[in-house]
Amino acid sequence: MTKTTEARICTASLAVQPSSTKPASGTQPFGLRALWLHFANDLEVRRLAKLHLRIQRKEDGLNQLINERQKIMNRCIRRMRRANGKN
C-alpha cells in the first residue's frame, strides 16, 4: 500500500467532478462576493466548492420539506373550514 498526501486524498480529479457544478462565466464563484475569497489557495477553493454543493443540496431538501408541510397545512385548513360550514 502506498502513502498518499492529504491533498491528494481530499481532491477529486476533474474527470470525476460533474460539469454542471461549473459557474456561468461572469458570475461570482459560489455566489460569494467576499474579498477574502481572492486569497484562498487552490485546495481551499476546491473545499469551498464541495461545501457549496452540500449546502445547496441541504437547502433544496429543506425547501421540499417546507413545501410538503405547507400542502398538508392547506389541506387541513380546508377540511377545518368545511367542517365549520365555511367554504
Secondary structure, DSSP 8 states (H G I E B T S, - for coil): -----HHHHH---TTTS-GGGS--TTS-GGG---GGGGG--HHHHHHHHHHHHHHHHHHHHHHHHHHHHHHHHHHHHHHHHHHTT--
